[in-house]
Amino acid sequence: MVARDKSIDKVLDRMKKSGFNEESAIKEIINLGILNYVSELYSDGEITVREAAEILQLSFRQTAELLEKEVGGNVRIEEEKRALDLARRLAERSY
């Protein structure tokens, strides 16, 4: 069992005032921690949306929407420029 510090007790007290019992409050805190960790992994480019979905046990679409809300995206400007350049070159070949 993990020793609880005062900040955890304060959060639990606040959550109990919002209608959570201790067990559901602890589960919610853990789920938020997991989401935060997965969001950081995705933001750092260490995992894909599909891998995040697997960890979070959500559909691809739900995960993509959640990560968009939490992180925004993990595509760097250089990658975006390369993708646009490639799309432009492919479009020019089509004509």
Summary of the structure (lengths in Angstrom):
residues: 95
radius of gyration: 19.8
end to end distance: 65.9
largest distance: 66.7
contacts: 203
relative contact order: 0.07
helix: 75%
strand: 0%
